[in-house]
Amino acid sequence: MRTHFIAIGGSAMHNLALALHNKGYLVTGSDDAIFEPSKTRLEKKGLLPIAMGWFPEKITADIDAVILGMHAKADNPELLKAQQLGLKIYSYPEFLYEQSKNKTRVVIGGSHGKTTITSMILHVMHFHGINVDYMVGAQLEGFDTMVHLTEENDFMVLEGDEYLSSPIDRRPKFHLYQPNIALISGIAWDHINVFPTYENYVEQFEIFIQRITNGGILVYNEDDPEVKRVAEAATNPIRKIPYATPNYKVENGVTLLETPEGDMPIEVFGAHNLNNLAGAKWICQNMGVDEADFYEAIASFKGASKRLEKIAENKHNVAYKDFAHSPSKVSATTKAVKEQYPDRTLIACLELHTYSSLNPEFLKEYEGALDAADVAVVFYSPDAVKIKQLEEVTAEQIGQAFNRNDLIIYTNPAAFKEYLFHLKYDTQGIALLLMSSGNYGGLNFDEVKTLIG
């Protein structure tokens, strides 16, 4: 089968391209810019385009499927040529559904936690030698790609993103998967450039539940009031399984999970991660892994990449980086690190980087998000605001939004870096937390490691 990717360099798209190449498909693609690690990974498999740009002549009548990435525009020359030829054009989620329509589809949805829960499930399956197809939003230890597709595996585990499917398909991705088994971890307003009201955002999860196949299963986080309300209100013929944060305690910096066999030390920490673990357990049980086998495997799970990832540690200090950027994620992550290191000075740094976080109206959602930190720092780039063509955000607006008088605000990358590098790591017990979906205007995290390591 011959497939062509329009915008092959994206994180998700290049992983799907690699998965199809590994499956024996003939894969070609185009993009106007490809960055690492996508560039090297495509190059190793001979899939890197010879030249950057869009080339309509690449689109020929013998292509079986064109896969369209979100990075492309609706007037993309290759897309227009494909439409002119009447070729079959798929969005990324549409194509994944086509690849899994004869399998049991397990879809993990939610405003937060979905990458971690999906990663936990895959870790457990890998630990016990159970082969499944999958798509996950982070690079996992022990897995070559973020997408894996076969003809023979019975299950397909999918991270269910609520963002749009493609430039010509404005449906949320997770509406297209039609799960047999689904999970919702939490609902907290996000993607306000697409879902302008809270009610409109919540509606996407109601539709997701309606898309579960008749007789299917919904596993849902009953600790989240909105998830509980939406799940309990659903009337379609499905089985509903609630889960909640399990009992645990922290002793000498180690989190101990209460299990039927006694307290068990685990690598991940924080109430939100323990809640994620409870959801993953129910999913694994519905995939045929019993409780005892789940606990045996999950004890060695260290977390998904960029999700509370420890980057450095010495006797007195520790540093983590985390992908957290939405208010609920920032709050949960900050509380988790403070709970794990109560005797250390928690310096929590947040970069406002996304469309939502840089929106003056949405900023109010961050009130209290950094309250668990001893020292709270916010970084944002006025240039990023201009690039995204958003209304200017002022330091005063940010201070009012977080409602914290001692909030430290940086807009200059060099000044922020200087602040980090002049903290007294040699004399204090510091827990440094760097939260962002960006890199603070060019911060080299390896240099941060040298401060502590």
Beta strands, then each sheet from edge to edge (+ up, - down):
strand 1: 2-6
strand 2: 26-30
strand 3: 65-68
strand 4: 89-91
strand 5: 104-109
strand 6: 133-135
strand 7: 147-148
strand 8: 155-160
strand 9: 164-166
strand 10: 169-172
strand 11: 181-184
strand 12: 217-221
strand 13: 239-243
strand 14: 248-251
strand 15: 254-259
strand 16: 262-266
strand 17: 309-313
strand 18: 318-322
strand 19: 345-352
strand 20: 375-380
strand 21: 408-410
strand 22: 430-435
sheet 1: 2+ 1+ 3+ 4+
sheet 2: 7+ 6- 8- 5- 11- 12- 13-
sheet 3: 9+ 10-
sheet 4: 14+ 15- 16+
sheet 5: 17+ 18- 22- 19- 20- 21-
end
